Amino acid sequence: MSDEATAQSDALDAEGAIEADPPASAYGVPVTNERDQQVLFPDRDNYIATIEALKADGFVSAVDLCGVDNLTRAHRSLPAGVAPERFEVVVSLLAHEPPRRTRVRVQVPESDPTIATLFDLYPGTENLERETWDMFGIVFENHPDPSRILMPPDWQGHPLRKDFAVGTVPVQFKGASAPR
Amino acid sequence: MTLLDDTTAASTDERVTRRGDDSAVLRIDEANVAMVETVDIDPNADTPMIVNMGPVHPSTHGVLRLVLEMQGEQVLRSKPVIGYLHTGMEKTGEQLSFMQGPTNVTRMDYASPLFNELVFSLATEELLGIEVPPRAQWIRTLMCELNRISSHMLFQATNGMDVGAVSMMLYGNRLREETLRILEKITGLRMNHNYIRPGGVAADLHDGWQEDIGGLLDLLPPLIDEFDELLTGQPIFQERLQGVGAINSAECLALGVTGPILRGSGYAWDLRRDMPYLKYDELDFDVIVGTYGDCFDRYAVRLAEARESIRIVGQCIDKMPPGDYRLQDKKVTPPPRARIDESMEALIHHFKIFTEGFKVPEGEVYVAVESPRGELGCYMVSDGGAHPYRMHIRAPSFVNLQTMPHMMNEALVADVVAIISSVDPVLGEVDR
């Protein structure tokens, strides 16, 4: 009970501070408040800890999880202390009391596109993480079912990557001969 | 927001967090299941058997394939296999301009296309930092609620048919057609309207729209009451649905489930009331909740929500303000056709909008609306150009599909059809 109370008061402090003057950090990670939407920028090491803290603060549902490929957008604006990487994993969390949203953006490097799974915290991210693996090739470590979900199991490549060309691959059926 | 009773409050989400063989989700390689030559089963042995259902089964609502682990007639574990309708609409969205985007997204959830257009337009407008005129917002609210009625009536049609009340297909589709007739009169199309666009709506309401929609509102309530007579109180229908596919609110929240499934489990959460968008904060309506979270509650919630939508549409008719139906910013919305003959600037704006589109400031935004299936979200990233850099649609059916293995666990194979139907997935939205 006392732990919960502390966590709640911490959350209130953090929110009050945001309204007064946007601070550089919340939950120990950089934060921005663009267009009235709070965005947290943890790195991969404190990703799970941040999500755990958010869950303890009443964010009951992870409504969305998706990837972004920033291949041609290396110069994008990020808060100080966040190094841009090619991939981002974006998690949208929803709290019901009071109703509010927050978003978590994690930078994932191209050389090592792995990140921890959220399955144990929010089992509803199972399909969304499978989709992100399917579309971007981002590996979710310790995911219970790391398989393709939308593309055929024998598909080569990850279609939503920016270097996956549009229109150069003909319509392809399984078993038919194809150039790739 | 509010938990109805102690049984729901004390419910646990332990069931959905299991990873191993004790989970209700059959996490096996879906490719090998389809290979008949690898199956080596002694029909007399008392071992579970893996059965494929779909993707072309008539009651799987399109191309949903289920891999079921059966022990006799009982389902042990299962896995929905999807992707048969995947057409890369998020990739397509990156090639189309913000102007063309609604044409693409409206084809995702083809039972409630206006919601897709709405969430895309809201995300674009949020990035642009513009606010559409009040009349456009009221028209959007009105059209979305009409669309919600038609979507829930389609559910009544398919749900009735799936559990054996085949004549419901006619009753439900009749109501849907009556609603679609109004939508066609306003937008020009029965489906895939491309009506709600960034900056407002495509066209103003036609002359005499009050009488048309008013006539619909007189027609619908007695026809919806027929469902109560034909289904709600009918013992066979109750036997088929009550207690089947129960899921509690804690499991729903853990799985990210929204919409009638979450509300059917007794948890009152509706974005229209709790995080209002458009003009829902000026409207009076009730959020419908169930108690047991079974198939019957989901049926009843959708039926009652259609009635609430009728209430909302009636209020929209009364409160519709005069004014512009779209933003008069010629950088975002095209000029009227007549102006092009008179004004060089109008011609240039028209040409620029339809060739290059309009540029949207750099940034990223997540916007969500309450579609008939739950929270429909759009995460949009702009790099400052005329095309979305990334356009991700958070499809409610895609997330809600994850409840199926848990609902089907230890159910009979006949209940599987009822459970698929009560989740009400639209495969166009699941696969995108």
Chai-1 contact restraints between the chains, C-beta under 6 A:
chainA,res_idxA,chainB,res_idxB,connection_type,confidence,min_distance_angstrom,max_distance_angstrom,comment,restraint_id
A,R35,B,V365,contact,1.0,0.0,6.0,A-B,restraint_1
A,V60,B,L253,contact,1.0,0.0,6.0,A-B,restraint_2
A,S61,B,L253,contact,1.0,0.0,6.0,A-B,restraint_3
A,S61,B,G256,contact,1.0,0.0,6.0,A-B,restraint_4
A,A62,B,G256,contact,1.0,0.0,6.0,A-B,restraint_5
A,V63,B,G256,contact,1.0,0.0,6.0,A-B,restraint_6
A,V63,B,E375,contact,1.0,0.0,6.0,A-B,restraint_7
A,D64,B,G377,contact,1.0,0.0,6.0,A-B,restraint_8
A,D64,B,R394,contact,1.0,0.0,6.0,A-B,restraint_9
A,C66,B,Y379,contact,1.0,0.0,6.0,A-B,restraint_10
A,C66,B,H392,contact,1.0,0.0,6.0,A-B,restraint_11
A,V68,B,V381,contact,1.0,0.0,6.0,A-B,restraint_12
A,V68,B,R390,contact,1.0,0.0,6.0,A-B,restraint_13
A,R73,B,D383,contact,1.0,0.0,6.0,A-B,restraint_14
A,S92,B,Y366,contact,1.0,0.0,6.0,A-B,restraint_15
A,H96,B,M1,contact,1.0,0.0,6.0,A-B,restraint_16
A,P99,B,D274,contact,1.0,0.0,6.0,A-B,restraint_17
A,P99,B,M275,contact,1.0,0.0,6.0,A-B,restraint_18
A,P123,B,V16,contact,1.0,0.0,6.0,A-B,restraint_19
A,P123,B,T17,contact,1.0,0.0,6.0,A-B,restraint_20
A,P123,B,A254,contact,1.0,0.0,6.0,A-B,restraint_21
A,P123,B,L255,contact,1.0,0.0,6.0,A-B,restraint_22
A,G124,B,L255,contact,1.0,0.0,6.0,A-B,restraint_23
A,G124,B,G256,contact,1.0,0.0,6.0,A-B,restraint_24
A,N127,B,Q402,contact,1.0,0.0,6.0,A-B,restraint_25
A,P144,B,R19,contact,1.0,0.0,6.0,A-B,restraint_26
A,P144,B,R27,contact,1.0,0.0,6.0,A-B,restraint_27
A,D145,B,R27,contact,1.0,0.0,6.0,A-B,restraint_28
A,L150,B,G83,contact,1.0,0.0,6.0,A-B,restraint_29
A,L150,B,H86,contact,1.0,0.0,6.0,A-B,restraint_30
A,P153,B,A31,contact,1.0,0.0,6.0,A-B,restraint_31
A,P159,B,K91,contact,1.0,0.0,6.0,A-B,restraint_32
A,L160,B,K91,contact,1.0,0.0,6.0,A-B,restraint_33
